[in-house]
Amino acid sequence: MRGMASGAAAAFLLTLGVRPALAQDLQSPTSALDAPEALFVPTPLTLGGATVEIGGIARIEYDSNIYAQAFGEKDDFRAVLRPYVELNRKGGAIDLTARAEGDFRRYFQYGSENAEGGKVAAGVDWAPSTSDKLSADASWQHIIEDRGEPEGNTQPSIGPRELNALEGELGYTHQGARIGFMLRGTASRFRYTKAIDDNRDLDNLGALARVMLRVSPLMNGFVEGFVSKRDFRQVPQTGELNRDSRTYGGRAGIAIDPGGTIRGEAAVGVYRFDPRDSRIDARTRLSAQVGLVYSPQPRTALTLDGFIGNVATYRTGVQSREDMRFRLGVSQEIRHNLRGELGLVYRRSKYFGTGLTEKIYGVTGELEYALNRRIALAATARWSKRNSTDPLDDYDRTRAGLELRLHY
């Protein structure tokens, strides 16, 4: 049940569009390999009744279009350092986790793009019985926005957009012999660091209820309902649209856990976007989410991740925005110390109230060579292209890097 609950939580956050449309690099798909002879595996330190894992990555990367611009592209090299430390304590019915990580970026030529980010998070799981689990998670994160995201900042005169995110989550899961249910609630607060971005500050509240039916030892069918409430901090001035809204809906799907050849979950349904401002049209649209892993053999994994739903928008004149995001990936252990990944990315952002539609296509690749259990070298490459009904939003971008990975 632990894997299914965590997967459901991730799907829940995506479905509600709780996060504003925060930018993230087009990373290669998360490795889903579970090869029995994997070499690059951490060996945590023991600290009393807990274990501690320490590690991080150091990367040198070339970016052909650092501002993600349609014209006058600027290229540069950058150094990226991302250290982390993670503590886990498992004892009886209670599991505790805590993690701190950093994100430090330094550009060789365009120093205005330098930035520092990071995250601290903690969580607790309590399983009073084999059928029940309660969980609580909280995190604070300083996020550096990527230039290439929809509605991302492309102005060279202004550094990368940054914000602070405070998030919390409470959940309860019960799984009986045949019937189960899950309840989950979230709260989020996003505050941008520059005054020019004050109109982006917002708060979110969300809730999800799921009823599950065990159809086989490895599979649950489920139906779920969700609701989220989005409140922007900035009060609209006379004549401005009130962007506060509620989004609610329902879906039906399947969850395969712990699974064998196939694991994960997929669901489809509808969402209802209900804006507070009467000048913005309410609408009912398709809602979907999928997170599946297919492993025909232990050293091969195919992954499919996707989402269709309403997300926050800040673009002037736009009433609402819907994103469709899909990522198809393949991971392969070539040798016991050599692993490769390849991913295809598609993203469509549709802006209601205008005729604007943006589509992002991407290819990601990675080759990791493990020297031993604690050190690995990796080569990464990412190509992305955005086509838009507004030619000024088009761009092509290539990024390639060499990376040192450490963990203990």
LOFITOR-919687 format. One record per atom (N, C-alpha, C): x, y, z; residue in one letter. Coordinates in steps of 0.1 Angstrom, whole numbers, padded with zeros to 4 digits, always signed. Each point is the difference from the previous one (the first is absolute). Layout:
// residues N
XYZa
...
//
This chain:
// residues 408
+0008-0012+0000m
-0008+0012+0000m
+0008+0013+0000m
+0013-0001+0005r
+0008+0012+0001r
+0002+0006-0014r
+0004-0009-0010g
+0003+0005-0013g
-0013+0006-0007g
-0011-0007+0002m
-0012+0005-0006m
-0004+0014+0006m
+0001+0001+0013a
-0004+0013+0006a
+0009+0011-0005a
+0013-0002+0000s
+0009+0010-0005s
-0003+0004-0015s
-0003-0010-0008g
-0003+0002-0014g
-0013+0008-0001g
-0010-0003+0008a
-0012+0007+0000a
+0002+0014+0004a
+0008+0003+0010a
+0003+0013+0004a
+0006+0009-0011a
+0009-0006-0007a
+0006+0008-0011a
-0010+0003-0011a
-0009-0010-0003a
-0010+0002-0010a
-0010+0011+0005a
-0003-0001+0013f
-0009+0010+0005f
+0005+0014-0002f
+0013+0003+0003l
+0005+0013-0001l
+0000+0004-0015l
+0003-0009-0009l
-0001+0004-0014l
-0014+0003-0005l
-0010-0008+0005t
-0013+0001-0004t
-0006+0014+0004t
+0003+0004+0012l
-0006+0012+0005l
+0007+0013-0006l
+0012-0002-0006g
+0007+0011-0005g
+0004+0009+0012g
+0003-0006+0012v
+0003+0007+0012v
+0011+0010-0002v
+0011-0005-0005r
+0011+0009-0003r
-0003+0009-0011r
+0004+0013+0001p
-0002+0008-0012p
+0009-0006-0011p
-0001+0005-0012a
+0008-0006-0011a
+0015+0003+0002a
+0005-0007+0010l
+0015+0002+0003l
+0008-0007-0010l
+0011+0007-0003a
+0009-0006-0011a
+0009-0010+0006a
+0003-0010-0008q
+0010-0010+0004q
+0007-0004-0012q
+0013-0004+0001d
+0007-0005-0011d
-0006-0012-0006d
+0002-0002-0013l
-0005-0012-0006l
+0010-0012+0003l
-0001-0005+0012q
+0009-0011+0004q
-0004-0013-0007q
+0009-0009+0000s
-0003-0013-0006s
-0009-0007+0010s
-0008-0010-0005p
-0009-0007+0009p
+0007-0006+0012p
-0007+0000+0012t
+0006-0006+0012t
+0002-0015-0003t
+0012-0005+0004s
+0003-0014-0003s
-0009-0009+0008s
-0006-0009-0007a
-0009-0010+0006a
+0006-0014+0000a
+0013-0001-0003l
+0006-0013+0001l
+0001-0005+0014l
-0002-0013+0001d
+0002-0007+0013d
+0009-0012-0002d
+0011+0002-0007a
+0009-0011-0004a
+0006-0006+0013a
+0001-0013+0001p
+0005-0006+0013p
+0015+0003+0002p
+0008+0003-0011e
+0014+0002+0002e
+0004+0014-0002e
-0009+0009+0002a
+0003+0015-0002a
+0012+0003+0009a
+0009+0008-0006l
+0013+0003+0007l
-0001+0013+0008l
-0006+0011-0006f
+0000+0013+0006f
-0012+0001+0010f
+0002-0006+0011v
-0010-0001+0011v
+0005+0006+0012v
-0007+0009+0007p
+0006+0006+0012p
+0001-0010+0012p
+0010+0003+0008t
+0002-0008+0012t
+0000+0010+0012t
-0013+0002+0005p
-0001+0011+0010p
+0007-0003+0013p
+0004+0011+0006l
+0006+0000+0013l
-0010-0003+0011l
+0004-0007+0010t
-0009-0003+0012t
+0002+0011+0010t
-0011+0006+0005l
+0000+0010+0010l
-0010-0003+0011l
+0004-0007+0010g
-0010-0005+0010g
-0010-0010-0007g
-0012+0003+0001g
-0011-0008-0006g
-0003+0005-0014g
+0007+0009-0005a
-0003+0006-0014a
+0012-0003-0009a
-0003+0003-0013t
+0011-0001-0010t
+0001+0014-0007t
+0012+0003-0004v
+0002+0013-0007v
+0007-0002-0013v
-0006+0006-0010e
+0006-0001-0014e
+0005+0014-0004e
+0012+0001-0004i
+0006+0013-0004i
+0005-0001-0015i
-0003+0010-0008g
+0004-0001-0014g
-0003+0013-0007g
+0001-0001-0013g
-0003+0011-0009g
+0006-0002-0013g
-0002+0011-0009i
+0005+0000-0013i
+0008+0013-0003i
+0010-0001-0009a
+0007+0012-0005a
+0000-0002-0015a
-0005+0011-0007r
-0002-0001-0014r
+0006+0012-0007r
+0006-0002-0011i
+0004+0011-0010i
-0009-0002-0012i
-0008+0010-0004e
-0010-0001-0010e
+0001+0012-0010e
-0002-0004-0013y
-0001+0010-0010y
-0015+0002-0004y
-0004+0013-0001d
-0014+0004-0003d
+0001+0009-0013d
-0006-0004-0011s
+0000+0007-0012s
-0009+0013+0000s
-0009+0001+0009n
-0010+0011+0000n
-0005+0002+0015n
+0009+0007+0007i
-0003+0000+0015i
-0012+0008+0003i
-0005+0009-0008y
-0012+0008+0002y
-0012-0006-0007y
+0001-0011-0007a
-0011-0006-0007a
-0007+0010-0009a
+0008+0007-0008q
-0006+0010-0009q
-0002-0004-0014q
-0009+0006-0007a
-0002-0003-0014a
+0011+0006-0009a
+0005+0012+0004f
+0010+0007-0008f
+0012+0004+0009f
+0012+0002-0006g
+0011+0005+0008g
+0004-0009+0011g
+0001-0013-0003e
+0003-0010+0011e
+0014+0003+0005e
+0001-0003+0014k
+0013+0001+0006k
+0003-0014+0006k
+0013-0004-0002d
+0004-0013+0005d
+0010+0002+0011d
+0002-0010+0009d
+0009+0001+0011d
+0002-0014+0006d
+0011-0001+0008f
+0002-0011+0008f
-0003+0003+0015f
-0005-0010+0007r
-0002+0003+0014r
+0004-0012+0009r
+0003+0003+0012a
+0004-0011+0010a
-0012-0001+0010a
-0004-0012+0002v
-0011-0003+0009v
+0004-0009+0011v
-0003+0003+0013l
+0004-0008+0011l
-0013-0002+0008l
-0003-0013+0003r
-0013-0003+0007r
+0004-0011+0011r
+0004+0005+0012p
+0002-0010+0011p
-0013-0003+0007p
+0001-0011+0008y
-0012-0004+0008y
+0004-0008+0011y
-0008+0000+0010v
+0001-0010+0012v
-0014-0004+0003v
-0001-0013+0003e
-0013-0006+0003e
+0000-0009+0012e
-0009+0001+0009l
-0001-0008+0012l
-0012-0008+0000l
+0001-0013+0003n
-0012-0009+0001n
+0001-0008+0012n
-0012-0001+0007r
-0001-0008+0012r
-0012-0008-0001r
+0002-0013+0000k
-0011-0010+0000k
+0000-0008+0012k
-0011+0001+0008g
-0001-0008+0012g
-0014-0003+0004g
-0004-0013-0001g
-0013-0004+0003g
-0010+0006-0010g
-0010+0007+0005a
-0011+0005-0008a
+0003+0014-0006a
+0011+0006+0004i
+0003+0014-0004i
+0012+0001-0008i
-0001+0007-0011d
+0011+0003-0009d
+0002+0015+0000d
+0012+0004+0002l
+0003+0015-0001l
+0010+0002-0011l
-0001+0011-0007t
+0009+0004-0010t
+0003+0015+0000t
+0012+0004-0003a
+0003+0014-0001a
+0011+0002-0011a
-0001+0010-0008r
+0009+0002-0011r
+0003+0015-0002r
+0013+0003-0003a
+0004+0014-0003a
+0008-0001-0013a
-0002+0009-0009e
+0008+0000-0012e
+0002+0014-0005e
+0010+0002-0008g
+0003+0013-0005g
+0000+0000-0016g
+0000+0012-0006d
+0000+0002-0014d
+0008+0013-0003d
+0013-0002-0004f
+0008+0012-0002f
+0005+0000-0015f
-0003+0012-0006r
+0003+0001-0015r
+0009+0012-0002r
+0011-0002-0008r
+0009+0010-0003r
+0003+0000-0015r
-0002+0011-0007y
+0002+0001-0015y
+0013+0006-0002y
+0007-0005-0011f
+0013+0004-0003f
+0001+0014-0006f
-0011+0005-0008q
+0001+0013-0006q
-0011+0009+0005q
-0013-0005+0001y
-0011+0008+0004y
-0003-0002+0015y
+0007+0008+0008g
-0001-0002+0015g
-0013+0004+0005g
-0008+0008-0007s
-0014+0004+0005s
-0009-0013+0001s
+0004-0011-0006e
-0008-0012+0001e
+0004-0009+0012e
+0010+0004+0007n
+0004-0007+0012n
-0011+0000+0010n
-0002-0012+0007a
-0011-0001+0010a
+0003-0011+0010a
-0007+0001+0011e
+0001-0010+0011e
-0014-0004+0004e
-0002-0013+0000g
-0013-0005+0005g
+0003-0012+0010g
-0011-0005+0005g
+0001-0012+0009g
-0013-0004+0006g
+0000-0011+0007k
-0013-0005+0006k
+0003-0007+0013k
-0009+0001+0009v
+0000-0008+0012v
-0014-0006+0002v
+0000-0013+0003a
-0013-0007+0001a
+0001-0010+0011a
-0012-0003+0006a
-0001-0010+0010a
-0013-0007-0001a
+0000-0013+0004g
-0013-0007-0001g
+0000-0011+0010g
-0012-0005+0004v
-0002-0010+0009v
-0012-0009-0005v
+0002-0013+0001d
-0010-0010-0003d
-0003-0008+0012d
-0012-0002+0004w
-0004-0008+0011w
-0010-0011-0004w
+0004-0013+0001a
-0009-0011-0003a
-0004-0007+0012a
-0012+0004+0006p
-0004-0006+0012p
-0005-0015-0002p
-0003-0003-0012s
-0003-0014-0003s
+0004-0003-0015s
-0001-0013-0004t
+0004-0003-0013t
-0009+0006-0011t
-0012+0004+0004s
-0010+0006-0009s
+0000+0015-0001s
+0006+0006+0010d
-0001+0015+0001d
+0013+0007+0001d
+0000+0012-0006k
+0012+0008+0000k
-0004+0015+0000k
+0007+0008+0009l
-0002+0014+0000l
+0014+0006-0003l
+0000+0011-0008s
+0012+0006-0004s
-0001+0015+0001s
+0011+0007+0002a
+0001+0014+0001a
+0013+0004-0006a
+0000+0010-0009d
+0012+0005-0007d
+0000+0015+0000d
+0012+0006+0001a
+0001+0015-0001a
+0013+0003-0007a
+0000+0011-0007s
+0013+0004-0007s
+0000+0015-0002s
+0012+0005-0001w
+0003+0014-0004w
+0010-0001-0011w
-0002+0008-0011q
+0009-0001-0011q
+0002+0014-0007q
+0012+0003-0003h
+0003+0012-0008h
+0003-0005-0014h
-0009+0004-0009i
+0000-0005-0014i
+0006+0010-0009i
+0008-0005-0010i
+0005+0008-0011i
-0007-0004-0012i
-0007+0009-0006e
-0008-0003-0012e
+0009-0002-0012e
-0004-0010-0008d
+0007-0002-0013d
-0005+0009-0011d
+0008+0006-0008r
-0004+0010-0010r
-0009-0006-0010r
+0000-0013-0003g
-0007-0006-0011g
-0014-0004+0003g
-0005+0002+0012e
-0014-0005+0003e
-0010+0010-0006e
-0013-0005-0001p
-0010+0009-0004p
-0001+0012+0010p
-0002+0012-0005e
-0001+0012+0008e
+0013+0003+0008e
+0011-0007-0004g
+0013+0003+0007g
+0005+0014-0005g
+0009+0005+0008n
+0006+0013-0002n
+0012-0002-0011n
-0001+0008-0011t
+0010-0001-0010t
+0008+0013-0001t
-0002+0010+0009q
+0006+0013-0001q
+0015-0001+0005q
+0010+0002-0008p
+0014-0001+0004p
+0003+0010+0011p
-0007+0012+0000s
+0003+0010+0010s
-0004-0004+0014s
-0008-0010+0002i
-0005-0005+0013i
+0005-0014+0002i
+0005-0002+0012g
+0005-0014+0003g
-0011-0010+0000g
+0003-0013+0002p
-0010-0010+0000p
-0010+0002+0011p
-0012-0003-0003r
-0011+0002+0010r
+0002-0010+0011r
-0002+0005+0013e
+0002-0009+0012e
-0012+0002+0009e
-0003-0011+0008l
-0011+0001+0009l
+0003-0010+0012l
-0008+0003+0010n
+0000-0009+0012n
-0013-0007+0000n
+0000-0014+0002a
-0011-0008+0001a
-0001-0007+0013a
-0011+0001+0007l
-0003-0006+0013l
-0012-0010-0002l
+0003-0013+0002e
-0011-0010-0003e
-0001-0010+0012e
-0013-0004+0002g
-0003-0010+0010g
-0010-0010-0005g
+0000-0012+0005e
-0010-0010-0004e
-0003-0010+0011e
-0012-0003+0001l
-0005-0010+0010l
-0008-0011-0007l
+0002-0012+0003g
-0007-0011-0007g
-0003-0012+0009g
-0011-0007-0004y
-0004-0012+0007y
-0004-0011-0010y
+0006-0012+0001t
-0004-0010-0009t
-0004-0013+0008t
-0011-0006-0005h
-0005-0012+0006h
-0002-0010-0011h
+0006-0012+0001q
-0002-0011-0010q
-0005-0013+0007q
-0012-0003-0003g
-0006-0012+0006g
+0003-0012-0010g
-0006-0011+0003a
+0001-0012-0009a
-0005+0003-0014a
-0011+0008-0001r
-0005+0003-0013r
-0002+0015-0003r
-0004+0007+0011i
-0003+0014-0002i
+0010+0009+0008i
+0004+0011-0006g
+0009+0009+0006g
-0004+0014-0003g
+0006+0010+0007f
-0002+0014-0003f
+0012+0008+0004f
+0001+0012-0006m
+0011+0009+0003m
-0005+0014+0001m
+0004+0008+0010l
-0003+0014+0001l
+0013+0007+0001l
+0000+0012-0007r
+0013+0007+0000r
-0004+0015-0002r
+0007+0008+0008g
-0001+0015-0001g
+0013+0007-0001g
+0001+0011-0008t
+0012+0007-0002t
-0002+0015+0002t
+0011+0007+0004a
+0000+0014+0000a
+0013+0005-0005a
+0000+0011-0008s
+0012+0005-0006s
+0000+0015+0000s
+0011+0006+0001r
+0002+0015-0001r
+0012+0003-0008r
-0001+0008-0010f
+0010+0004-0009f
+0002+0015+0000f
+0013+0004+0003r
+0003+0014+0001r
+0013+0003-0009r
-0001+0009-0010y
+0011+0003-0009y
+0008+0011+0007y
+0013+0000-0004t
+0010+0008+0007t
+0001+0014-0005t
-0005+0002-0013k
+0001+0014-0006k
-0013+0006+0000k
+0000+0014+0002a
-0013+0007+0001a
-0007-0001-0014a
+0007-0001-0011i
-0006-0001-0013i
-0009-0012-0002i
+0002-0010+0009d
-0007-0013-0001d
-0011-0001+0011d
-0003+0011+0007d
-0010+0000+0011d
-0013-0006-0005d
-0004+0002-0013n
-0013-0005-0005n
+0000-0015-0001n
+0011-0007+0002r
+0001-0014+0000r
-0002-0007+0014r
+0001+0007+0010d
-0001-0005+0014d
-0014-0007+0002d
-0001-0012+0004l
-0013-0006+0002l
+0001-0011+0011l
-0012-0004+0005d
-0002-0010+0009d
-0009-0011-0005d
+0002-0012+0003n
-0008-0011-0004n
-0005-0009+0011n
-0012-0005+0000l
-0005-0010+0009l
-0006-0011-0009l
+0003-0013+0003g
-0006-0010-0008g
-0004-0012+0009g
-0009-0008-0006a
-0004-0013+0007a
-0003-0010-0010a
+0002-0013+0003l
-0003-0011-0008l
-0006-0011+0008l
-0010-0007-0005a
-0006-0012+0006a
+0000-0011-0010a
+0005-0012+0003r
+0001-0011-0009r
-0006-0012+0006r
-0008-0008-0007v
-0006-0013+0004v
+0006-0010-0009v
+0006-0011+0006m
+0007-0010-0007m
-0006-0014+0001m
-0001-0007-0011l
-0005-0014+0000l
+0011-0009-0004l
+0003-0010+0008r
+0011-0010-0003r
-0006-0010-0011r
+0005+0001-0012v
-0005-0009-0010v
+0010-0012-0003v
+0012+0001+0006s
+0009-0011-0001s
+0011+0002+0011s
+0008-0009+0003p
+0010+0002+0011p
+0009+0012-0003p
+0002+0003-0013l
+0009+0011-0003l
-0007+0013-0006l
-0013+0000-0001m
-0006+0011-0007m
-0013+0005+0008m
-0001+0013+0000n
-0011+0007+0006n
-0007+0008-0012n
-0013-0001-0001g
-0008+0010-0007g
-0004+0011+0010g
-0001+0012-0005f
-0004+0011+0009f
-0008+0011-0007f
-0008+0007+0008v
-0006+0012-0004v
+0004+0011+0010v
+0001+0012-0005e
+0005+0011+0009e
-0006+0013-0004e
-0002+0008+0010g
-0004+0014-0002g
+0010+0009+0006g
+0002+0012-0006f
+0010+0010+0005f
-0006+0014-0001f
+0006+0009+0008v
-0004+0014-0001v
+0013+0008+0004v
+0002+0011-0006s
+0010+0009+0004s
-0005+0015+0000s
+0006+0008+0008k
-0004+0014+0001k
+0013+0008-0002k
-0001+0009-0009r
+0012+0008-0004r
-0003+0015+0003r
+0008+0006+0009d
-0001+0014+0004d
+0012+0008-0003d
+0000+0010-0008f
+0011+0009-0003f
+0000+0010+0011f
+0013+0003+0004r
+0001+0010+0011r
-0004+0014-0004r
+0004+0004-0012q
-0002+0013-0005q
-0015+0003-0003q
-0006+0010+0006v
-0013+0004-0002v
-0002+0007-0013v
-0009-0005-0009p
-0002+0006-0013p
-0004+0015+0001p
+0006+0008-0009q
-0004+0014+0000q
-0013+0002-0009q
-0005+0012+0000t
-0012+0002-0008t
+0002-0004-0015t
-0009-0008-0005g
+0001-0004-0013g
+0008-0013-0003g
+0008-0004+0010e
+0008-0012-0001e
-0008-0013+0003e
+0004-0011-0006l
-0007-0012+0003l
+0004-0006+0013l
-0010-0005+0007n
+0003-0008+0013n
+0004-0014-0004n
+0013-0004+0002r
+0005-0013-0004r
-0002-0011+0010r
-0007+0003+0011d
-0003-0011+0010d
-0009-0010-0006d
+0001-0013+0004s
-0009-0010-0007s
+0000-0012+0009s
-0009-0009-0004r
-0001-0014+0005r
+0000-0009-0012r
+0007-0012+0003t
+0000-0010-0010t
-0004-0013+0007t
-0010-0007-0006y
-0004-0013+0006y
-0004-0010-0011y
+0000-0012+0004g
-0003-0010-0010g
+0001-0014+0006g
+0000-0010-0009g
+0001-0014+0004g
+0006-0008-0011g
+0006-0012+0003r
+0006-0009-0009r
-0002-0014+0004r
+0001-0009-0009a
+0001-0014+0003a
+0012-0006-0006a
+0006-0010+0007g
+0012-0006-0005g
+0004-0013+0006g
+0013-0004-0002i
+0005-0012+0006i
+0014+0004+0006i
+0003-0008+0010a
+0013+0001+0007a
+0006-0014+0002a
+0012-0002-0005i
+0007-0013+0000i
+0012+0002+0010i
-0001-0007+0011d
+0010+0001+0011d
-0001-0012+0009d
+0011-0007+0003p
+0014+0004-0004p
+0003-0003-0014p
-0008-0007-0007g
+0002-0003-0014g
+0011-0010-0003g
+0000-0003-0013g
+0011-0009-0005g
+0006+0006-0012g
-0004-0005-0012t
+0004+0005-0012t
-0004+0015-0002t
-0013+0003+0004i
-0005+0013-0001i
-0004+0005+0014i
+0004+0013+0003r
-0004+0006+0013r
-0003+0014-0002r
-0008+0006+0009g
-0003+0014-0001g
-0016+0002+0000g
-0004+0011-0006e
-0015+0002+0000e
-0003+0010-0012e
-0013-0001-0004a
-0005+0009-0011a
-0015+0002+0003a
-0004+0012-0003a
-0014+0004+0002a
-0005+0010-0010a
-0013+0001-0003v
-0005+0010-0009v
-0014+0004+0006v
-0003+0013-0003g
-0013+0005+0005g
-0002+0014-0006g
-0006+0009+0008v
-0002+0013-0004v
+0003+0010+0012v
+0003+0012-0004y
+0002+0011+0011y
-0009+0011-0004y
-0005+0008+0010r
-0008+0012-0002r
+0008+0012+0005r
+0003+0009-0008f
+0006+0012+0004f
-0011+0011+0003f
+0000+0005+0012d
-0010+0009+0005d
+0006+0013+0005d
+0001+0010-0009p
+0007+0013+0004p
-0009+0008+0009p
+0006+0008+0008r
-0008+0009+0008r
-0006+0012-0008r
+0008+0005-0010d
-0004+0011-0008d
-0010-0004-0010d
-0012+0006-0001s
-0011-0004-0009s
+0004+0003-0014s
+0010+0008-0003r
+0005+0003-0014r
+0008-0011-0005r
+0004-0010+0008i
+0008-0011-0005i
-0009-0012-0001i
+0000-0007-0011d
-0008-0011-0003d
+0004-0012+0008d
-0010-0006+0007a
+0002-0013+0006a
+0001-0011-0011a
+0007-0011+0002r
+0001-0010-0010r
+0002-0014+0006r
-0005-0010-0007t
+0002-0014+0004t
+0009-0006-0011t
+0011-0007+0005r
+0010-0005-0010r
+0005-0014+0005r
+0007-0006-0009l
+0006-0013+0003l
+0010+0001+0011l
+0000-0009+0009s
+0010-0001+0011s
+0007-0014-0001s
+0013-0001+0000a
+0006-0013-0001a
+0014+0000+0006a
+0004-0011+0005q
+0014-0001+0006q
+0004-0015-0002q
+0013-0002-0002v
+0005-0013-0002v
+0015+0000+0005v
+0003-0011+0007g
+0014-0002+0004g
+0003-0015+0000g
+0004-0005-0011l
+0002-0015-0001l
+0014-0004-0004l
+0005-0011+0005v
+0013-0006-0003v
-0002-0014-0005v
+0005-0003-0012y
+0000-0013-0005y
+0014-0006-0001y
+0002-0011+0007s
+0013-0006+0001s
-0001-0014-0006s
+0003-0002-0013p
-0001-0013-0006p
+0011-0009+0005p
+0011+0006+0006q
+0011-0008+0006q
+0006+0009+0010q
+0008-0005+0010p
+0005+0008+0011p
+0008+0012-0004p
+0007-0001-0011r
+0010+0010-0004r
-0006+0010-0011r
-0013-0001-0002t
-0007+0009-0010t
-0012+0005+0006t
-0003+0013-0002a
-0012+0006+0005a
-0005+0011-0009a
-0013-0001-0003l
-0006+0011-0008l
-0010+0007+0009l
+0001+0014-0001t
-0008+0008+0009t
-0009+0009-0008t
-0012+0002+0005l
-0010+0010-0006l
-0006+0008+0011l
+0003+0013-0001d
-0006+0010+0010d
-0008+0010-0008d
-0012+0004+0006g
-0008+0010-0007g
-0010+0006+0009g
-0005+0012-0005f
-0009+0008+0007f
-0008+0009-0009f
-0013+0001+0002i
-0008+0010-0007i
-0009+0007+0011i
+0001+0013+0001g
-0008+0007+0010g
+0003+0015+0000g
-0007+0007+0009n
+0000+0014+0001n
+0012+0004+0009n
+0008+0011-0004v
+0011+0005+0007v
-0001+0015+0001v
+0007+0006+0009a
+0000+0014+0002a
+0006+0008-0012a
-0005+0011-0003t
+0005+0009-0010t
+0001+0014+0004t
+0010+0007-0006y
+0003+0014+0004y
+0000+0009-0013y
-0002-0006-0011r
+0001+0008-0013r
-0011+0010-0001r
+0003+0012-0004t
-0010+0011-0001t
-0010-0004-0010t
-0013+0001+0003g
-0011-0002-0009g
-0005-0014+0000g
+0007-0009+0006v
-0003-0015+0000v
-0010-0003+0011v
-0010-0007-0003q
-0010-0003+0011q
+0004-0013+0008q
+0005-0010-0007s
+0005-0012+0007s
+0009-0007-0009s
+0007-0010+0005r
+0009-0008-0008r
-0001-0015+0003r
+0002-0008-0010e
+0000-0014+0002e
+0013-0006-0006e
+0006-0009+0008d
+0012-0006-0005d
-0002-0015-0003d
+0006-0005-0010m
+0001-0014-0003m
+0015-0004-0001m
+0004-0009+0009r
+0014-0003+0001r
+0002-0015-0001r
+0009-0005-0008f
+0003-0014-0001f
+0015-0002-0002f
+0004-0011+0006r
+0014-0004-0001r
+0001-0015-0001r
+0007-0004-0011l
+0002-0014-0002l
+0015-0003+0001l
+0004-0010+0008g
+0014-0002+0002g
+0004-0015+0000g
+0012-0003-0003v
+0005-0013+0001v
+0013+0000+0008v
+0002-0009+0009s
+0012-0002+0008s
+0006-0014-0003s
+0013+0000-0001q
+0006-0013-0003q
+0013-0001+0007q
+0002-0011+0007e
+0013-0004+0006e
+0008-0007-0011e
+0010+0007-0005i
+0008-0006-0011i
+0010-0010+0005i
+0006+0003+0011r
+0009-0008+0008r
-0003+0002+0015r
+0006-0007+0009h
-0003+0002+0014h
+0004+0013+0005h
+0009+0007-0008n
+0004+0014+0005n
-0002+0010-0011n
-0009-0003-0010l
-0003+0010-0011l
-0015+0000-0002l
-0006+0011+0001r
-0014+0002-0001r
-0003+0011-0010r
-0010-0002-0009g
-0004+0010-0009g
-0015+0003+0001g
-0003+0013-0003e
-0014+0004+0000e
-0003+0009-0013e
-0012-0001-0005l
-0004+0008-0011l
-0015+0004+0003l
-0003+0013-0002g
-0014+0004+0002g
-0005+0009-0011g
-0013+0000-0002l
-0007+0009-0009l
-0010+0008+0008l
-0001+0013-0002v
-0008+0009+0008v
-0009+0007-0009v
-0013+0002+0004y
-0010+0008-0008y
-0008+0008+0011y
-0002+0013-0003r
-0007+0008+0009r
-0008+0010-0009r
-0013+0001+0003r
-0009+0010-0007r
-0006+0009+0011r
+0001+0013-0002s
-0006+0010+0009s
-0011+0007-0008s
-0012-0001+0004k
-0011+0007-0007k
-0005+0011+0008k
-0001+0012-0005y
-0004+0012+0008y
-0014+0004-0005y
-0010-0001+0009f
-0013+0004-0003f
-0002+0015+0002f
-0009+0006-0009g
-0001+0014+0000g
+0008+0007-0010g
+0010-0008-0006t
+0008+0005-0011t
+0001-0012-0010t
+0006+0002-0011g
+0002-0011-0009g
+0014-0006+0001g
+0007+0002+0012l
+0013-0004+0001l
+0001-0015+0004l
+0009-0007-0007t
+0003-0014+0004t
+0015-0002-0002t
+0006-0006+0010e
+0015-0003-0001e
+0002-0015+0001e
+0009-0005-0008k
+0004-0014+0000k
+0015-0002+0002k
+0004-0008+0010i
+0014-0002+0002i
+0003-0015-0003i
+0010-0002-0008y
+0005-0014-0004y
+0014-0001+0006y
+0003-0012+0005g
+0013-0001+0006g
+0005-0014-0001g
+0014-0002+0000v
+0006-0013+0000v
+0011+0001+0011v
+0001-0010+0009t
+0010+0000+0010t
+0007-0013+0000t
+0013+0001+0003g
+0008-0012+0000g
+0011+0000+0011g
+0003-0012+0005e
+0010+0000+0011e
+0007-0014-0001e
+0013+0001+0003l
+0008-0012+0001l
+0008+0001+0013l
-0002-0009+0009e
+0007+0000+0013e
+0009-0012+0002e
+0013+0003+0004y
+0010-0010+0002y
+0004+0000+0015y
-0003-0011+0007a
+0003-0001+0014a
+0014-0005+0002a
+0008+0008+0007l
+0014-0004+0003l
-0001-0010+0012l
-0009+0002+0009n
-0002-0009+0012n
-0013+0004+0006n
-0003-0005+0012r
-0013+0002+0006r
-0002+0015+0004r
+0011+0008+0001r
-0002+0014+0004r
+0003+0010-0010r
+0006-0003-0011i
+0004+0010-0010i
-0005-0004-0014i
-0006+0009-0008a
-0004-0003-0013a
+0003+0013-0009a
+0002-0003-0012l
+0002+0011-0010l
-0012-0001-0010l
-0005+0011-0005a
-0011+0000-0009a
+0001+0011-0011a
-0005-0004-0011a
-0001+0010-0011a
-0015+0002-0003a
-0004+0013-0001t
-0014+0003-0002t
-0002+0009-0012t
-0011-0001-0006a
-0004+0008-0012a
-0015+0003+0000a
-0004+0012-0003r
-0014+0003-0001r
-0002+0010-0012r
-0009-0003-0008w
-0004+0009-0011w
-0015+0003+0001w
-0004+0013-0001s
-0014+0003+0001s
-0003+0011-0010s
-0012+0000-0005k
-0005+0010-0010k
-0014+0003+0004k
-0003+0013+0000r
-0014+0005+0002r
-0005+0007-0012r
-0012-0005-0004n
-0008+0006-0011n
-0012+0007+0006n
-0002+0013-0004s
-0011+0007+0006s
-0007+0008-0011s
-0013+0003+0003t
-0008+0008-0009t
+0005+0014+0000t
+0008+0004+0010d
+0007+0013+0001d
+0015-0003-0003d
+0005+0004-0012p
+0013-0003-0004p
+0011+0005+0010p
-0003+0010+0008l
+0010+0005+0010l
+0002-0010+0011l
-0009-0010+0001d
+0002-0010+0011d
+0007-0013-0005d
+0003+0000-0013d
+0007-0012-0005d
+0015+0000+0005d
+0005-0012+0001y
+0015-0001+0003y
+0004-0014-0003y
+0013-0001-0003d
+0008-0013+0000d
+0011+0000+0010d
+0002-0011+0007r
+0010+0000+0011r
+0007-0013+0001r
+0013+0000+0001t
+0008-0013+0002t
+0008+0002+0012t
+0000-0010+0009r
+0008+0000+0012r
+0007-0014+0001r
+0013+0001+0003a
+0008-0012+0002a
+0010+0002+0011a
+0002-0011+0008g
+0009+0002+0011g
+0007-0013+0004g
+0010+0002+0009l
+0007-0011+0006l
-0002+0001+0015l
-0002-0011+0007e
-0005+0001+0014e
+0008-0011+0008e
+0004+0005+0012l
+0005-0009+0010l
-0010-0002+0011l
-0003-0013+0003r
-0011-0003+0010r
+0007-0008+0012r
-0003+0005+0012l
+0005-0006+0012l
-0011-0003+0010l
+0001-0011+0007h
-0009-0003+0011h
+0007-0009+0010h
-0004+0001+0012y
+0006-0009+0011y
-0011-0005+0009y
//
